Amino acid sequence: MPVEGAGRLDVASLFGRDGELWMEIGFGGGEHLAAQAERNPQVNFIGCEPFVNGMASMLGHVEEKKLTNVRLLMDDARLLLDKLPDASLDRLFVLFPDPWPKERQKKRRIISPATLDRMARVMKPGARLRMATDIADYARWMLMYTLDHPAFEWQARCAVDFNVPPADWVTTRYETKTRGEGRKPVFLEFVRK
Ligand SMILES: C[S@@+](CC[C@H](N)C(=O)[O-])C[C@H]1O[C@@H](n2cnc3c(N)ncnc32)[C@H](O)[C@@H]1O
């Protein structure tokens, strides 16, 4: 999917149809993106993943499942966020982003005030942002910045809402591995106000 040049992307022409638009940032091996695209054929999906092995794996899923509702960018998701029209996204997934655990690395985390501003611009009112992490410090970080952002409202009412996977959850190899190592994921659902 090309993102060069000035101006915003024409999303409908990218898919040859109108429809809801869902996006996944850092889809890794693509298990989640492919499963959601297969379950929701009426929805248009865009996914970003800079890692070539992840892209190759996702293309395998696209071919195997014969998905026609997915467009992919092998690059930094922030480039694509800046090319999307205002209020064009219905759902956004950021699942187990790279944790950058050391203090001096934390500025590289994809969840930051600047990225949340970019997300807020492109999400429709009522659009949902789903984040997950297996790193307690990153969960606190996600909560701190997203709760502090005026555009987002946390949906959790009790602990089950962030300790238990949501109904349409898809387990990836990454999640299986991290659970095997004894880490417990946290699931954070926000709505764009
Ligand atoms: C820990 S993996 C998780 C993969 C997948 N979400 C899952 O749950 O299995 C994090 C992924 O985010 C990707 N990533 C890192 N920075 C990114 C960025 N700026 N834009 C898009 N993807 C990014 C990495 O290449 C990696 O595949």
The ligand as a MOL file (V3000), in Angstrom:
LIG
                    3D

  0  0  0     0  0            999 V3000
M  V30 BEGIN CTAB
M  V30 COUNTS 27 29 0 0 0
M  V30 BEGIN ATOM
M  V30 1 C 5.7080 -8.0740 20.3920 0
M  V30 2 S 5.2120 -8.0540 18.7360 0 CHG=1
M  V30 3 C 3.4750 -8.4620 18.8110 0
M  V30 4 C 2.9220 -8.8820 17.5040 0
M  V30 5 C 1.4040 -9.1120 17.4400 0
M  V30 6 N 0.6760 -7.9030 17.7120 0
M  V30 7 C 0.9470 -10.2190 18.3460 0
M  V30 8 O 0.2060 -9.9460 19.3000 0
M  V30 9 O 1.3130 -11.3680 18.1040 0 CHG=-1
M  V30 10 C 5.1800 -6.2990 18.3470 0
M  V30 11 C 5.1470 -6.0160 16.8510 0
M  V30 12 O 5.0340 -4.6070 16.6170 0
M  V30 13 C 5.8080 -4.2890 15.4670 0
M  V30 14 N 6.1140 -2.8550 15.4760 0
M  V30 15 C 7.0630 -2.2310 16.2140 0
M  V30 16 N 7.0680 -0.9140 15.9670 0
M  V30 17 C 6.0840 -0.6920 15.0480 0
M  V30 18 C 5.6180 0.4770 14.3800 0
M  V30 19 N 6.1500 1.6820 14.6120 0
M  V30 20 N 4.6010 0.3550 13.4930 0
M  V30 21 C 4.0350 -0.8780 13.2620 0
M  V30 22 N 4.4680 -2.0090 13.8640 0
M  V30 23 C 5.4720 -1.9240 14.7440 0
M  V30 24 C 7.0300 -5.1830 15.6070 0
M  V30 25 O 7.7270 -5.3750 14.3850 0
M  V30 26 C 6.3970 -6.4720 16.1240 0
M  V30 27 O 6.0390 -7.3620 15.1030 0
M  V30 END ATOM
M  V30 BEGIN BOND
M  V30 1 1 1 2
M  V30 2 1 2 3
M  V30 3 1 2 10
M  V30 4 1 3 4
M  V30 5 1 4 5
M  V30 6 1 5 6
M  V30 7 1 5 7
M  V30 8 2 7 8
M  V30 9 1 7 9
M  V30 10 1 10 11
M  V30 11 1 11 12
M  V30 12 1 11 26
M  V30 13 1 12 13
M  V30 14 1 13 14
M  V30 15 1 13 24
M  V30 16 1 14 15
M  V30 17 1 14 23
M  V30 18 2 15 16
M  V30 19 1 16 17
M  V30 20 1 17 18
M  V30 21 2 17 23
M  V30 22 1 18 19
M  V30 23 2 18 20
M  V30 24 1 20 21
M  V30 25 2 21 22
M  V30 26 1 22 23
M  V30 27 1 24 25
M  V30 28 1 24 26
M  V30 29 1 26 27
M  V30 END BOND
M  V30 END CTAB
M  END
